[in-house]
Amino acid sequence: MTGPCGELNPGFGDAVLRDLGAGVFTLDTAGLITYVNPWAERLLVRPAAQMLGRDAHDLLHRSPDGGRVPPERCLLRAPLAGGTDAVEGSEEYFLRGDGVLLPIIWSATPLVLRGGAPSGLVIVFSDFSLHRDAEDRATAHTAALEALTERLNLLSEVSSVLMSHMDATVAVRELLPLLVPVLGHWAAIDLVDAQSGTLRRVAVRSPADPHLARRLTGPLPLPATQHQAEIIRGDRPVLLQATDMLDADVPLTATHRILFERLGGRWATAVPIRSRRRYYGVLTVARAEESPPPAEAEMRLLADIGRRLALVLDNNQLYDEQRNVAETMQRQLLAPLPQVDRLRMAARYLPAQRALEVGGDWYDAFLLSDGVMALVIGDVVGHDLQAAVHMAEVRNMLRALAWTHVEPPSMIMQRLDEAVTHTSDAPMATLIFARIEGPEGGPWRLHWVNAGHPPPLLITPDGTTRFLSGGHGPLIGMSTTLHLGLTWPDAREDLPAEATVLFYTDGLVESRELPIDAGMARLRHHASLLAERLHAGTIDDFCDELLRRLSPHGDDTALLALRLPSAGAGAGDDHSPPPPPQDPHSPAAPERAAPGSLQEHAPVQDPTRATREAPVSDGPGDRAHPLGLATGPRDSSG
């Protein structure tokens, strides 16, 4: 078993090589000694501590007269020059610690990692003077070394496969082909389901009948706690025999009898997949009918593989827990969407695909004190939990200022810039603050300012699209901090009936592979196509399909879309049916209600949970918020 630098794992070496009956030491690619077994210490009359890290050729190799052997003539080191075959001989000498020359019979075999890259050398040697039949001994040692090398390479490949996947199920499924048929006739892995606590057979491999093996996966009849208690106490493998599976009182019968019955075999080794943190399940490798029971060395090897698998599952679980904490925090900072009159909104939040990079992206929608709907999209500089905390500061300041001061958006931005500079350590932020102004039934007008953010996209029902590029001013946290005296110009746009206004963060249109200009062109193209194809669909359908087509990745992404009703809809003399109700689900955390919502306790969706709550229909428990959009025009222009 090799470590990250190619050295032999001492635990495995002691277990396999302790009683081999020959001296063994390993070299790294530089020829330095990385492992010495006890037999080699006795033969060389040298403690391992005095040999580890030393150049083996300089320390040990001598000519028959006791002189040093030139490095270029050293046959033992030949595989380090790039060879892949074992070499052997019986006419070399090692210098013992007491100064005596030791004639040796030896074999040198390279260690090769997966992919063919050399990782070092294993040298097996014996006292030639103690053996009469040097040829037979060399053959036996070479065979043992080849078997050892195969197992070392197997462990290297196992580690490579397990560490290359974040998905535990994928990792274990790719692990089994490395074990079968090398170590057994068939193999299976049973893992504990983190949510239900039951045991599930996630992978079975049987080259003789792969279709049958796939049908044997699925839930197992015992809860994981019972399974663990009755079978494996500690971390030692358990040897199973097919004939014992006929007895219902034998441990593992309930879960493993079907494997023996369907896949055959006489012996099997059940290895606990256990770490210090928790028990994860069982790895089982079975031998064919005619095979003898597995040797102790093989069971130790499988136990080592089980521990490696448990370590990977531990790391995978820690990663998921940390990411879930980060996403939960981010979603708690996202606002549920209010449901007001015939306006329809949808929001989406996609976290970054790297660990803990929840970022500072956010959206917001809320009613102002004058009854006007406010929409916000923003992005605080940064890609970590600190950015998310700063985002909450900026969002809450903006909400308070917009509610307290019935002023044009430009004045709200001025106040926000000063507040962020003087009362917060938040870095700069980009955002759009917009008001949806107009009487119930329309016409509607968008009144906004843009603090360095990508412009909103206006999409008409016929597919015409246009970026609303007005209202641009400096980033929040720049003007007051640098004493620039910059301002934010108010911008206004009359909105056609049934139009969609799309607010988004740069994660939707920019990535390492795509510049922002090209990304905005893609956004406009797909939004235009979807406006025509999904005209009868909901705003949620539009957002979901748009995200599917654009497939943003790398950075976190927030999206907020508003769809206006048809002309005159909702006016006093209008008797037309309302549009489909707004989807009560949103990317915010569960069980949070939006002030101003028609459904005061509308459920919301947390994508980190496995199940989705059913939408709550309008009923007696639903209460209209006293603040609605007024019947007369509202305008903050003064």
DAHUGI-V364977 format. One record per backbone hydrogen bond with DSSP energy under -0.5 kcal/mol. NH is the residue of the N-H (numbers start at 1). CO is the residue of the C=O. If there is no record, write none. Layout:
NH/CO, NH/CO
This chain:
3/7, 6/3, 9/1, 13/9, 14/10, 15/11, 16/12, 17/13, 18/13, 18/14, 20/17, 23/125, 25/123, 26/35, 27/121, 28/32, 31/28, 33/54, 34/26, 35/26, 37/24, 40/37, 41/37, 42/38, 43/39, 44/40, 45/41, 46/41, 50/47, 51/48, 52/48, 53/33, 54/51, 56/31, 56/54, 59/55, 60/56, 61/56, 61/57, 62/93, 63/67, 66/63, 69/61, 73/70, 74/71, 75/73, 78/75, 80/77, 81/78, 82/79, 83/78, 87/108, 89/106, 92/104, 93/62, 94/102, 95/60, 96/94, 96/100, 97/44, 99/96, 102/94, 103/101, 104/92, 105/126, 106/89, 107/124, 108/87, 109/122, 111/120, 112/110, 113/117, 116/113, 119/111, 120/111, 121/27, 122/109, 123/25, 124/107, 124/122, 125/23, 126/105, 128/103, 128/126, 129/103, 130/127, 131/128, 134/132, 137/133, 138/134, 139/135, 140/136, 141/137, 142/138, 143/139, 144/140, 145/141, 146/142, 147/143, 148/144, 149/145, 150/146, 151/147, 152/148, 153/149, 154/150, 155/151, 156/152, 157/153, 158/154, 159/155, 160/156, 161/157, 162/158, 163/159, 164/160, 164/161, 165/162, 168/166, 171/167, 172/168, 173/169, 174/170, 175/171, 176/172, 177/173, 178/175, 179/175, 179/176, 180/176, 181/184, 183/179, 184/179, 185/286, 186/286, 187/205, 188/284, 189/203, 190/282, 191/200, 192/280, 193/198, 197/193, 199/222, 200/191, 201/218, 202/189, 202/200, 203/189, 205/187, 209/206, 213/209, 214/210, 215/211, 216/212, 216/213, 217/214, 218/201, 220/199, 224/197, 227/223, 228/224, 229/225, 230/226, 231/227, 232/228, 233/231, 234/232, 238/270, 240/238, 240/268, 242/266, 244/241, 245/241, 245/242, 246/243, 247/244, 248/246, 250/247, 253/250, 256/252, 257/253, 260/256, 261/257, 262/258, 263/259, 264/260, 266/287, 267/287, 268/240, 269/285, 270/238, 270/268, 271/269, 271/283, 273/281, 274/272, 275/278, 280/273, 281/273, 282/190, 283/271, 284/188, 285/269, 286/186, 287/267, 291/288, 299/295, 300/296, 301/297, 302/298, 303/299, 304/300, 305/301, 306/302, 307/303, 308/304, 309/305, 310/306, 311/307, 312/308, 313/309, 314/310, 315/311, 316/312, 317/313, 318/314, 319/315, 320/316, 321/317, 322/318, 323/319, 324/320, 325/321, 326/322, 327/323, 328/324, 329/325, 330/326, 331/327, 332/328, 333/329, 333/330, 334/330, 334/331, 335/363, 340/338, 343/340, 344/563, 346/561, 348/559, 350/557, 351/349, 352/357, 357/354, 358/356, 360/382, 362/378, 364/376, 366/374, 368/372, 371/368, 373/436, 374/366, 375/434, 376/364, 377/432, 378/362, 379/430, 380/360, 381/428, 388/384, 389/385, 390/386, 391/387, 392/388, 393/389, 394/390, 395/391, 396/392, 397/393, 398/394, 399/395, 400/396, 401/397, 402/398, 403/399, 404/400, 405/401, 406/404, 407/405, 411/408, 412/408, 413/409, 414/410, 415/411, 416/412, 417/413, 418/414, 419/415, 420/416, 421/417, 422/418, 423/419, 424/420, 429/476, 430/379, 431/451, 432/377, 433/449, 434/375, 435/447, 436/373, 437/435, 437/445, 440/630, 442/439, 444/495, 445/437, 446/493, 447/435, 447/445, 448/491, 449/433, 450/471, 451/431, 452/450, 452/473, 456/468, 457/502, 458/456, 458/466, 459/457, 459/500, 460/464, 463/460, 466/458, 468/456, 469/467, 473/450, 476/429, 478/475, 479/475, 482/478, 483/479, 483/480, 484/479, 485/479, 489/472, 489/487, 491/448, 493/446, 495/444, 496/494, 498/565, 499/496, 500/459, 501/562, 502/457, 502/500, 503/501, 503/560, 505/558, 508/505, 509/506, 510/506, 511/514, 519/515, 520/516, 521/517, 522/518, 523/519, 524/520, 525/521, 526/522, 527/523, 528/524, 529/525, 530/526, 531/527, 532/528, 533/529, 534/530, 535/532, 537/534, 542/538, 543/539, 544/540, 545/541, 546/542, 547/543, 548/544, 549/545, 550/546, 551/547, 555/553, 557/350, 559/348, 560/503, 561/346, 562/501, 563/344, 564/499, 568/441, 569/566, 571/568, 574/571, 575/573, 589/331, 592/589, 595/593, 597/594, 598/339, 600/598, 602/599, 605/586, 607/605, 609/606, 617/615, 622/619, 628/626
